[in-house]
Amino acid sequence: MIEMKLKHIILGLSVCLLTGCDFMNCDESSDYQKEDVFTSYNRTKKMVTHIYSFLPHGFCNIDGAMHEAATDDAVHVYGTSNIQRFVDGTWSANRTVDEVWSKYYEGIRAANLFLAESEGQTFEEWKYSDQYDKWMQNFENYQYEVRFLRAFFYFELAKRYRNIPLVTKVLAVDEANSVEPSSFDDVTDYIVSECADIAKELPIDYSGFADKEEGRITRGAALALKARVLLYKASPLYAAHDEEKWKKAAMAAYEIIGQASTLKYKLGDYAALFSATNSAEAENILVRPVGETGSFEEANFPMGVKGGKTSTCPTENLVGAYEMEDGSAFDWSNEEMRKNPYANRDPRLALTIAYNGMAWPESPLEVWEGGANALPINNATLTGYYLKKYVNKDISFESGTPVSKAHHCWVLFRYGEVLLNYAEAMANAFGDPTHKEGDLLPMSALEAVNLVRARASVDMPEFPSAISPDEFLKRLKNERRVELAFEGHRFWDVRRWKELDITKDIYGVSVKKQGGAVTYTKQQIATRVVTDNMYFYPISNEEIFRNENLKQNTGW
């Protein structure tokens, strides 16, 4: 466990001025005495803001890379990035990647400290201020927000390291460095219990609060975390097939679906979910603002575009997962499909990935060999594709242009995921994708996934009603892959399904132009190292040296 001082806490967070993300708006870094923090409302609020700052985002936050670059959905163009350790077999307890153990335990400790020390605070010296009622309305809600954050941090740890220390009080250093780990089941049972309790207290939104702040934890966020955790608990990596566990996961997801109107959630326009104003989208349950920046665009604009450096290159593995617009599979052996591989495809493909000939961000991309955005230009795409999702094309790095940065909010939970979680849980609980369970679970798995496919701007055909259970699960996993691409799910999904082996062979597309004719050829570009120990992270040897009660994960 990390060593943290008892008497001081650091309060800080990068600026986020986006309307709808104002609760996260703080750019101060101060070192307060504990006694000072809990006798001032403003400093107390800043402490809560500090705890929020531990929420993750996937904007190239692993040594400049996205998590997807460690999956079969993408490659990272820079060979020296630490993300490459995930795929070349060189990560270990001495050379960790995505090392978040200390980070999340720091957030957990801050949460424990807040919950312990804020209990019973009434800020009597501010009682006659005009702001007092507003302050206390917020303050009384903070405990539930902080409990959610602590639960979320525990899930981020548990899905990486499996058995981890579960601590719900402030510990002295010697206590922290000798705490025993709890099992994955105990940790996730705790998270589920916390979410169930705090969902009863959290507001649907903050429109009834005087500040009308957004970006804060809501009832829906607590229910969404609960549903995701129960889905993981039922998955093959964590449990033998157990229909009751899958049923619990389905019930948790339906707790949101059944009251979606009350919770104010609905499926929206797909592209808008990842725009600069996505915090206002009714589908997004919780987003993590990171402020006004152009760094994500700089990292992912194509080579050949002013300021573009490339970074995350989608693979043909992922592109091939997008169906034809009639719902049939794309097939490279089909001559007509091969001649024009991006025509008549699932609309989400063109909203997620930039390919040859697409106007992106302004001019048509030349991904053919020798083209303006292709090899042999140094650091051009290795796969024939560039990332589009989350990338703001209105940003430009040309001199004199007015927009060189914009607001970004990373989606942590959204309603589309909840529907897919429900579909997966129902299909595994009952076998039959058309099954409904009376008033308890009145939507079938088939209906849930078809809602996602029918959303505005996507409008893909429904899965057939006569689909077999095995084929349904196969297509559902594919649906999850394309719907949630580059949202941080694929890395964990292939693990919880115990299907990491399918990510081994990586494909791109070779694009060549001769005269006016362009040809496309699928080609294998890499074979990655996949071993059974990779289902969980190694606990760093530094942490094990500090606490001898920690147990290293198998194979590390």
C-alpha positions in Angstrom: 0.0 0.0 0.0 1.2 3.5 -0.6 2.3 5.7 2.2 0.1 8.8 2.7 0.4 11.5 5.3 -2.3 11.7 7.9 -2.2 15.4 8.5 -2.1 16.8 4.9 -4.0 16.2 1.8 -3.3 17.6 -1.6 -6.3 19.2 -3.3 -6.0 19.7 -7.1 -7.5 19.1 -10.4 -6.9 20.4 -14.0 -9.2 23.1 -15.1 -12.5 22.1 -16.8 -14.7 25.1 -17.7 -17.1 23.3 -19.9 -20.7 24.1 -19.0 -22.1 20.9 -17.6 -18.8 19.9 -16.0 -18.5 22.8 -13.6 -18.3 20.7 -10.5 -14.8 19.6 -11.6 -13.7 23.2 -12.1 -10.7 23.8 -10.0 -7.1 24.5 -10.9 -5.7 25.2 -7.4 -3.1 23.1 -5.6 -3.0 23.7 -1.9 -1.8 21.9 1.1 -4.3 22.2 3.9 -4.3 21.0 7.5 -7.0 18.5 8.1 -8.6 20.7 10.7 -8.7 23.6 8.2 -10.4 21.5 5.5 -13.3 20.4 7.6 -14.1 23.8 9.1 -14.5 25.6 5.8 -17.2 24.6 3.3 -15.2 25.8 0.3 -12.2 23.7 1.3 -14.4 20.8 2.0 -15.8 21.1 -1.5 -12.3 21.2 -2.9 -11.5 18.0 -1.1 -14.4 16.3 -2.8 -13.3 17.8 -6.1 -9.9 16.3 -5.4 -11.4 12.8 -4.9 -13.3 13.2 -8.2 -10.0 13.9 -9.9 -9.0 10.2 -9.6 -11.7 9.2 -12.0 -9.9 7.8 -15.1 -10.1 8.8 -18.7 -8.8 7.0 -21.8 -7.5 9.9 -23.8 -4.0 8.5 -24.4 -3.3 8.3 -20.7 -1.0 5.2 -20.8 2.3 6.7 -21.9 0.5 8.6 -24.7 -1.5 5.5 -25.8 -5.1 4.4 -25.4 -6.0 1.0 -23.8 -7.3 -0.2 -27.1 -3.7 -0.3 -28.4 -3.2 -3.3 -26.1 -6.2 -5.1 -27.8 -6.9 -6.4 -31.3 -8.8 -3.2 -32.0 -5.7 -0.9 -32.4 -2.0 -0.6 -32.6 0.2 2.2 -31.2 2.5 3.6 -33.9 5.3 4.4 -31.5 7.3 1.3 -30.6 9.0 2.8 -27.6 5.7 3.4 -25.8 5.1 1.4 -22.6 1.8 0.2 -24.0 3.9 -2.1 -26.2 4.8 -4.2 -23.1 1.2 -5.4 -23.0 1.5 -7.0 -26.4 5.2 -8.1 -26.7 5.3 -10.0 -23.4 7.8 -7.7 -21.6 5.6 -6.4 -18.8 6.2 -7.9 -15.4 6.1 -7.2 -11.7 9.3 -5.1 -12.2 8.1 -3.5 -15.4 4.5 -2.7 -14.9 2.1 -1.0 -17.3 -0.9 1.1 -16.4 0.3 1.1 -12.8 -2.7 2.5 -10.9 -2.3 0.7 -7.5 -0.9 3.7 -5.7 -3.2 6.1 -7.6 -6.5 4.5 -6.6 -5.4 3.7 -3.0 -4.6 7.4 -2.7 -8.1 8.2 -3.9 -9.6 5.6 -1.5 -7.6 7.0 1.4 -8.8 10.6 0.6 -12.4 9.2 0.4 -12.0 7.4 3.8 -10.6 10.5 5.3 -13.4 12.7 4.0 -16.1 10.3 5.2 -14.6 10.0 8.7 -13.8 13.6 9.3 -16.9 15.2 7.6 -19.4 13.3 9.7 -21.5 15.7 11.8 -20.0 18.8 10.3 -22.5 21.7 10.4 -20.2 24.7 9.6 -21.8 26.7 12.4 -19.6 29.7 11.8 -21.2 30.1 8.3 -24.7 29.6 9.5 -25.8 33.2 8.9 -24.4 33.3 5.4 -26.8 33.7 2.5 -25.1 30.6 1.0 -25.6 28.4 4.0 -28.6 26.4 2.8 -27.1 25.8 -0.6 -23.8 24.7 1.0 -25.5 22.3 3.3 -27.6 20.8 0.5 -24.4 20.0 -1.4 -22.5 18.9 1.7 -25.1 16.4 2.8 -24.9 14.9 -0.7 -21.1 14.7 -0.8 -21.0 11.6 1.4 -22.9 9.6 -1.2 -20.8 10.9 -4.1 -17.6 10.1 -2.2 -18.8 6.6 -1.4 -19.5 6.0 -5.1 -16.1 7.2 -6.0 -14.5 4.9 -3.5 -16.5 2.0 -4.8 -15.5 2.9 -8.4 -11.8 3.0 -7.5 -12.1 -0.4 -5.9 -13.6 -1.9 -9.0 -10.8 -0.4 -11.1 -8.3 -2.1 -8.8 -10.2 -5.4 -8.6 -10.6 -6.0 -12.3 -6.9 -5.4 -12.7 -5.4 -7.2 -9.7 -8.3 -9.5 -8.6 -7.7 -10.0 -4.8 -6.9 -6.6 -3.2 -7.0 -5.0 0.3 -10.4 -3.6 1.1 -10.0 -0.7 3.5 -12.9 1.5 4.6 -11.2 3.6 7.3 -8.1 5.7 7.6 -5.1 3.6 8.5 -1.7 4.5 9.9 1.2 3.8 7.7 2.2 0.6 9.5 -1.4 -0.7 9.4 -1.7 0.2 5.6 1.5 -1.7 4.9 0.3 -4.9 6.6 -3.3 -5.1 5.5 -4.5 -8.5 4.1 -6.0 -8.7 0.7 -9.7 -9.5 0.3 -11.1 -11.8 -2.4 -12.5 -10.5 -5.7 -15.9 -11.7 -4.6 -15.8 -9.9 -1.3 -14.6 -6.7 -2.9 -17.2 -6.7 -5.6 -20.0 -7.7 -3.1 -18.9 -4.6 -1.1 -19.2 -2.4 -4.2 -22.6 -3.8 -5.1 -23.8 -3.2 -1.6 -22.5 0.4 -1.5 -24.1 1.2 -4.9 -27.4 -0.2 -3.7 -27.3 1.9 -0.6 -26.2 5.2 -2.1 -28.6 4.9 -5.1 -31.4 5.4 -2.6 -29.9 8.8 -1.6 -28.4 10.3 -4.7 -30.4 12.6 -6.9 -31.5 11.8 -10.4 -29.8 15.0 -11.5 -28.7 18.3 -9.9 -31.4 20.5 -11.3 -33.0 20.8 -7.9 -29.7 22.0 -6.3 -29.1 25.8 -6.1 -25.8 25.6 -8.0 -27.4 23.2 -10.7 -23.9 21.7 -11.1 -23.5 18.8 -13.5 -20.8 16.2 -13.8 -21.5 14.9 -10.4 -22.5 11.4 -9.3 -26.2 10.6 -9.8 -28.5 7.8 -8.9 -28.1 6.4 -12.4 -24.3 6.3 -12.1 -24.5 4.2 -8.9 -26.9 1.8 -10.6 -24.7 1.6 -13.7 -21.7 0.7 -11.6 -23.7 -1.9 -9.8 -24.8 -3.4 -13.1 -21.4 -3.5 -14.6 -19.8 -5.1 -11.5 -22.5 -7.8 -11.4 -21.9 -8.5 -15.1 -18.2 -9.0 -14.4 -19.0 -11.2 -11.4 -21.0 -13.6 -13.6 -18.5 -13.7 -16.4 -16.3 -16.8 -17.1 -13.1 -15.3 -15.8 -14.6 -14.8 -12.3 -17.1 -17.6 -12.0 -18.2 -21.0 -13.4 -21.5 -20.6 -15.4 -24.1 -19.7 -12.8 -27.6 -18.7 -14.1 -28.4 -17.0 -10.8 -25.4 -14.7 -11.1 -26.3 -13.8 -14.7 -29.9 -13.2 -13.6 -28.7 -10.8 -10.9 -26.7 -8.9 -13.5 -29.8 -8.7 -15.7 -31.9 -7.4 -12.8 -29.3 -4.8 -12.0 -29.3 -3.5 -15.6 -33.0 -3.6 -15.8 -33.2 -1.4 -12.7 -32.0 1.3 -15.0 -33.8 0.3 -18.1 -37.2 0.0 -16.3 -37.0 3.5 -15.0 -35.0 5.1 -17.9 -37.7 7.8 -18.4 -37.5 8.7 -14.7 -33.7 8.7 -14.7 -33.9 10.8 -18.0 -31.8 8.4 -20.1 -32.5 7.6 -23.7 -30.4 6.5 -26.7 -29.1 9.4 -28.7 -27.3 10.4 -31.8 -24.1 8.2 -31.9 -21.7 10.9 -33.0 -22.9 13.4 -30.4 -22.0 11.0 -27.6 -18.3 11.8 -28.2 -18.4 15.4 -29.1 -17.2 18.5 -27.2 -20.7 18.9 -25.7 -21.3 15.2 -24.9 -21.9 15.9 -21.2 -25.3 17.2 -22.1 -26.3 14.0 -24.0 -29.2 12.1 -22.4 -27.6 8.8 -23.1 -24.4 9.6 -21.2 -24.8 8.6 -17.5 -21.4 9.8 -16.3 -18.6 11.5 -18.1 -15.1 12.5 -16.9 -14.1 16.0 -18.1 -10.5 16.7 -18.8 -10.7 20.3 -19.8 -9.9 22.3 -22.8 -7.1 20.8 -24.8 -5.9 19.9 -28.3 -3.5 17.2 -27.2 -5.8 14.3 -28.1 -6.2 15.7 -31.6 -2.4 16.3 -31.9 -1.9 12.7 -30.9 -4.4 11.3 -33.4 -4.6 13.5 -36.4 -3.1 11.7 -39.4 0.5 12.2 -40.4 0.4 14.7 -43.2 -2.2 16.9 -41.4 -0.7 20.0 -39.8 0.3 19.1 -36.2 -0.8 15.5 -36.5 1.5 12.9 -35.0 -0.6 9.8 -35.2 -0.9 7.5 -32.2 -3.7 5.0 -32.1 -4.3 3.2 -35.4 -7.5 1.0 -35.6 -6.9 -2.4 -37.0 -8.6 -4.3 -39.8 -9.7 -6.8 -37.0 -12.0 -4.1 -35.8 -13.0 -2.7 -39.2 -13.9 -6.2 -40.3 -16.3 -6.4 -37.3 -18.6 -3.8 -38.8 -21.4 -5.4 -40.7 -22.8 -4.4 -44.1 -25.8 -2.1 -43.8 -28.1 -5.0 -44.5 -26.7 -6.9 -41.4 -24.6 -9.4 -43.3 -20.9 -9.9 -42.5 -18.2 -8.1 -44.4 -16.2 -10.7 -46.4 -12.8 -10.0 -48.0 -13.3 -13.0 -50.3 -16.3 -11.2 -51.8 -14.9 -9.3 -54.9 -17.5 -6.5 -54.8 -16.9 -5.9 -51.1 -13.1 -6.0 -51.6 -13.2 -3.4 -54.4 -14.9 -0.8 -52.2 -14.6 -2.1 -48.6 -16.1 0.9 -46.9 -19.3 1.3 -48.9 -22.7 0.2 -47.5 -21.3 -0.5 -44.1 -22.7 -0.1 -40.6 -22.8 3.8 -40.1 -20.8 3.5 -36.9 -17.7 2.5 -38.9 -17.5 6.0 -40.5 -18.2 7.6 -37.2 -15.4 5.8 -35.4 -12.6 5.2 -38.0 -11.0 7.3 -40.7 -10.1 5.4 -43.9 -8.8 6.0 -47.3 -10.8 8.6 -49.3 -12.7 9.9 -46.3 -12.5 13.7 -45.9 -10.7 13.8 -42.5 -10.3 16.1 -40.8 -10.8 18.2 -44.0 -9.2 16.8 -47.1 -9.7 13.2 -48.4 -7.2 10.9 -46.8 -4.5 9.4 -49.0 -3.7 6.1 -47.1 -2.4 4.4 -50.2 1.3 3.7 -50.3 3.1 6.9 -51.1 0.0 9.0 -50.3 -0.1 12.2 -48.3 -1.1 10.3 -45.1 0.7 7.0 -45.6 3.9 5.1 -45.4 6.8 5.7 -46.1 6.1 8.9 -44.1 7.6 8.4 -40.7 5.0 7.4 -38.1 2.1 7.2 -40.6 -0.5 4.6 -39.9 0.7 1.0 -39.7 -2.8 -0.4 -40.3 -4.2 1.7 -43.1 -6.6 3.5 -40.6 -6.7 6.5 -38.3 -8.9 7.1 -35.3 -11.9 9.3 -35.6 -14.0 8.7 -32.5 -13.6 11.4 -29.8 -11.3 13.3 -32.2 -12.5 16.9 -32.8 -12.1 17.8 -36.5 -12.9 21.5 -35.7 -9.5 21.8 -34.0 -6.7 22.9 -36.3 -3.0 23.5 -35.8 -2.6 25.7 -38.9 -1.2 29.2 -37.9 -3.9 31.8 -37.4 -6.8 29.3 -37.0 -9.2 30.2 -34.1 -9.7 26.7 -32.7 -6.6 24.9 -31.4 -8.2 23.2 -28.4 -11.7 22.2 -27.2 -13.4 20.6 -24.2 -13.3 16.8 -23.9 -15.3 14.5 -21.6 -14.6 10.8 -21.5 -17.7 8.6 -21.3 -17.5 6.3 -18.2 -21.1 5.0 -18.3 -23.9 5.3 -20.9 -27.3 3.9 -21.5 -26.2 2.0 -24.6 -23.8 -0.1 -22.5 -26.5 -0.8 -20.0 -28.7 -2.3 -22.7 -25.8 -4.5 -24.0 -25.0 -5.5 -20.4 -28.6 -6.5 -20.0 -28.7 -8.5 -23.3 -25.6 -10.4 -22.4 -26.8 -11.2 -18.9 -30.3 -12.3 -20.1 -28.9 -14.5 -22.8 -26.6 -16.3 -20.4 -29.2 -16.5 -17.6 -32.0 -18.1 -19.7 -30.3 -19.4 -22.9 -33.1 -18.3 -25.2 -32.4 -14.7 -26.4 -36.2 -14.2 -26.8 -37.0 -15.1 -23.2 -38.7 -12.7 -20.8 -39.2 -13.2 -17.1 -42.6 -11.8 -16.5 -42.8 -8.4 -14.8 -39.4 -8.9 -13.3 -37.4 -8.8 -16.6 -40.0 -7.9 -19.2 -37.5 -7.2 -22.0 -35.7 -10.0 -23.9 -32.0 -10.0 -24.7 -33.0 -9.7 -28.4 -35.1 -6.6 -27.8 -32.4 -4.9 -25.8 -29.7 -5.3 -28.5 -32.1 -4.4 -31.3 -32.8 -1.1 -29.5 -29.1 -0.3 -29.7 -28.9 -1.2 -33.3 -32.0 0.9 -34.2 -30.7 4.1 -32.6 -30.9 7.3 -34.7 -27.9 7.7 -37.1 -27.2 3.9 -36.9 -30.5 2.2 -37.9 -29.0 -1.3 -38.4 -31.4 -4.2 -39.1 -32.6 -6.2 -36.1 -31.1 -9.6 -35.2 -33.4 -12.3 -36.5 -35.9 -13.6 -34.0 -35.0 -17.2 -34.9 -31.4 -16.7 -34.1 -29.8 -19.6 -32.1 -28.4 -18.9 -28.6 -24.8 -19.5 -29.6 -25.1 -17.3 -32.7 -26.8 -14.6 -30.6 -24.0 -14.5 -28.1 -21.4 -14.4 -30.9 -23.1 -11.5 -32.6 -23.8 -9.7 -29.3 -20.1 -9.8 -28.5 -19.5 -8.3 -32.0 -22.2 -5.7 -31.4 -20.5 -4.7 -28.1 -17.2 -4.4 -29.9 -18.4 -2.0 -32.5 -20.8 0.0 -30.4 -18.3 0.5 -27.5 -15.1 0.8 -29.6 -12.5 3.0 -28.1 -14.5 3.5 -24.9 -12.2 1.3 -22.9 -14.2 -1.9 -22.9 -12.5 -4.3 -25.3 -9.4 -4.8 -23.1 -11.6 -6.0 -20.2 -14.3 -7.8 -22.2 -11.9 -10.3 -23.9 -10.5 -11.0 -20.4 -13.7 -11.5 -18.6 -14.9 -13.8 -21.4 -11.6 -15.7 -21.2 -11.0 -15.0 -24.9 -7.7 -13.3 -24.8 -6.3 -15.7 -27.3 -8.5 -14.3 -30.1 -6.5 -11.0 -29.9 -3.2 -12.6 -31.0 -3.1 -12.0 -34.7 -3.3 -8.4 -35.8 -4.3 -7.3 -39.3 -4.2 -4.1 -41.3 -5.1 -3.2 -44.9 -2.6 -2.5 -47.6 -3.8 0.2 -49.9 -2.2 0.7 -53.3 -2.9 3.1 -56.1 -1.9 2.6 -59.7 -3.2 5.1 -62.2 -6.7 5.8 -61.0 -7.3 2.4 -59.6 -7.1 1.8 -55.8 -6.7 -1.8 -54.5 -7.2 -3.0 -50.9 -5.6 -6.1 -49.4 -6.0 -7.5 -45.9 -2.6 -8.4 -44.4 -1.3 -9.6 -41.1 1.0 -7.1 -39.6 1.8 -8.5 -36.1 1.5 -11.6 -33.9 1.3 -10.7 -30.2 2.3 -12.6 -27.1 -0.7 -14.0 -25.3 -0.3 -16.1 -22.1 -2.7 -17.1 -19.4 -1.1 -14.9 -16.7 -2.2 -11.8 -18.7 -5.7 -12.1 -17.6 -4.7 -10.1 -14.5 -2.1 -7.5 -13.8 1.0 -8.3 -11.8 1.2 -6.5 -8.5 4.4 -4.5 -8.6 7.3 -6.0 -6.6 7.6 -2.6 -4.9 4.2 -3.0 -3.4 4.8 -6.6 -2.4 8.1 -5.6 -0.8 6.2 -2.9 1.2 3.5 -5.3 2.3 4.5 -9.0 2.5 0.8 -10.0 3.0 0.0 -9.3 -0.6 -0.1 -12.3 -2.9 1.3 -12.1 -6.4 -1.1 -13.1 -9.2 -0.4 -16.5 -10.8 2.3 -16.6 -13.5 4.0 -13.3 -12.5 
